[in-house]
Amino acid sequence: MAAAWFTAAEDRPRLRISSSPDAGSRFLLPLNVDFGKPLGEPAVAMLHDGALVTLWVEGESSRAKGPPAGLWLRRATPDYSLDPPVLVIAESAGRLRGQPRLAVVRDFTGGKSDVIAVATYATIGTGGTGGGLRSFLITIPEGALLAAAAECGCAPSTDQVLGHPLRGVIVSVDPTRGEVVAKHPDIPGLRLGGTHSYRAAPELIARVQPGRDFLARIEPIGDAWTLFDLRLLVAPPEKKKYLFNWRVGLTRYLALARVHRLDDSAIIWNPLLFCALTDCQHPFA
């Protein structure tokens, strides 16, 4: 899930984006994508590999050699860092109006594939005429960008960018069938919560442990869901169980206490430990 918004907090216009790894329960720390003169709300799209693409209108810069006004596009990588912004079309801020729109026509499919998106924005013509809606296609070389980042060792692997994030508990493992059974909550819009079987690679099956919490990604491959990029979470320290035998405890307690009888009530008093079996009348109670 992705989000993009305009804010003018403290009289500083900003465009910010964020994404959620768990369908909206939590969001990452927002990133600022503009140059400091954004106009209106942005448009954002999330690609299949987790990258975010933002489209917005930038106003005239107050700097002599500042960025030109117009429609700008910026990509946030799958590992949540910003690529340099790209000027889509230079246009006077006075001619652009409304919120630009961005829709993905063809998503990233792995390898060297490109992403094709369509952008739409509204203009005002000279003298109030000649304006209207304009749409055009944008090609994003997603595969080439991921490959270039991989050469520096700073990009996530293919297993880390494809699929859908999942958190759950390992129920059982079947190495002969190459399956892992996991229990997890709902994945909104994708799978209902419960116990499900997933295919997994032999090297992944060899290191999973039933009963352990995990983070992973899932992807439908062929006729079955496949589990990959699995990371076991650190097991919390085991809580010690203290068993109390109340009969033994009460016997030991009575051996240390002095018993006084007031009417029909039995009061047990000890300077370090106080207890009333029925009605307690002691001022320290």
Secondary structure in CASP SS format (residue, H / E / C, confidence):
PFRMAT SS
TARGET T0000
AUTHOR 0000-0000-0000
METHOD secondary structure of the structure
MODEL  1
M C 1.00
A E 1.00
A E 1.00
A E 1.00
W E 1.00
F E 1.00
T E 1.00
A C 1.00
A H 1.00
E H 1.00
D H 1.00
R C 1.00
P C 1.00
R E 1.00
L E 1.00
R E 1.00
I E 1.00
S E 1.00
S E 1.00
S C 1.00
P C 1.00
D C 1.00
A C 1.00
G C 1.00
S C 1.00
R C 1.00
F C 1.00
L C 1.00
L C 1.00
P C 1.00
L E 1.00
N E 1.00
V C 1.00
D C 1.00
F C 1.00
G C 1.00
K C 1.00
P E 1.00
L E 1.00
G E 1.00
E E 1.00
P E 1.00
A E 1.00
V E 1.00
A E 1.00
M E 1.00
L C 1.00
H C 1.00
D C 1.00
G C 1.00
A C 1.00
L E 1.00
V E 1.00
T E 1.00
L E 1.00
W E 1.00
V E 1.00
E E 1.00
G C 1.00
E C 1.00
S C 1.00
S C 1.00
R C 1.00
A C 1.00
K C 1.00
G C 1.00
P C 1.00
P C 1.00
A C 1.00
G E 1.00
L E 1.00
W E 1.00
L E 1.00
R E 1.00
R E 1.00
A E 1.00
T C 1.00
P C 1.00
D C 1.00
Y C 1.00
S C 1.00
L E 1.00
D C 1.00
P C 1.00
P C 1.00
V E 1.00
L E 1.00
V E 1.00
I E 1.00
A E 1.00
E C 1.00
S C 1.00
A C 1.00
G C 1.00
R C 1.00
L E 1.00
R E 1.00
G E 1.00
Q E 1.00
P E 1.00
R E 1.00
L E 1.00
A E 1.00
V E 1.00
V E 1.00
R E 1.00
D C 1.00
F C 1.00
T C 1.00
G C 1.00
G C 1.00
K C 1.00
S C 1.00
D C 1.00
V E 1.00
I E 1.00
A E 1.00
V E 1.00
A E 1.00
T E 1.00
Y E 1.00
A E 1.00
T E 1.00
I C 1.00
G C 1.00
T H 1.00
G H 1.00
G H 1.00
T C 1.00
G C 1.00
G C 1.00
G E 1.00
L E 1.00
R E 1.00
S E 1.00
F E 1.00
L E 1.00
I E 1.00
T E 1.00
I E 1.00
P C 1.00
E H 1.00
G H 1.00
A H 1.00
L H 1.00
L H 1.00
A H 1.00
A H 1.00
A H 1.00
A H 1.00
E H 1.00
C C 1.00
G C 1.00
C C 1.00
A C 1.00
P C 1.00
S C 1.00
T H 1.00
D H 1.00
Q H 1.00
V H 1.00
L C 1.00
G C 1.00
H E 1.00
P E 1.00
L E 1.00
R E 1.00
G E 1.00
V E 1.00
I E 1.00
V E 1.00
S E 1.00
V E 1.00
D E 1.00
P C 1.00
T C 1.00
R C 1.00
G C 1.00
E E 1.00
V E 1.00
V E 1.00
A E 1.00
K E 1.00
H E 1.00
P C 1.00
D C 1.00
I E 1.00
P C 1.00
G C 1.00
L C 1.00
R E 1.00
L C 1.00
G C 1.00
G E 1.00
T E 1.00
H E 1.00
S E 1.00
Y E 1.00
R E 1.00
A C 1.00
A C 1.00
P H 1.00
E H 1.00
L H 1.00
I H 1.00
A C 1.00
R C 1.00
V C 1.00
Q C 1.00
P C 1.00
G C 1.00
R C 1.00
D E 1.00
F E 1.00
L E 1.00
A E 1.00
R E 1.00
I E 1.00
E E 1.00
P E 1.00
I E 1.00
G C 1.00
D C 1.00
A E 1.00
W E 1.00
T E 1.00
L E 1.00
F E 1.00
D E 1.00
L E 1.00
R E 1.00
L E 1.00
L C 1.00
V C 1.00
A C 1.00
P C 1.00
P C 1.00
E C 1.00
K C 1.00
K C 1.00
K C 1.00
Y C 1.00
L C 1.00
F C 1.00
N C 1.00
W H 1.00
R H 1.00
V H 1.00
G H 1.00
L H 1.00
T H 1.00
R H 1.00
Y H 1.00
L H 1.00
A H 1.00
L H 1.00
A C 1.00
R E 1.00
V E 1.00
H E 1.00
R E 1.00
L E 1.00
D C 1.00
D C 1.00
S E 1.00
A E 1.00
I E 1.00
I E 1.00
W E 1.00
N C 1.00
P C 1.00
L C 1.00
L C 1.00
F E 1.00
C E 1.00
A E 1.00
L C 1.00
T C 1.00
D C 1.00
C C 1.00
Q C 1.00
H C 1.00
P C 1.00
F C 1.00
A C 1.00
END
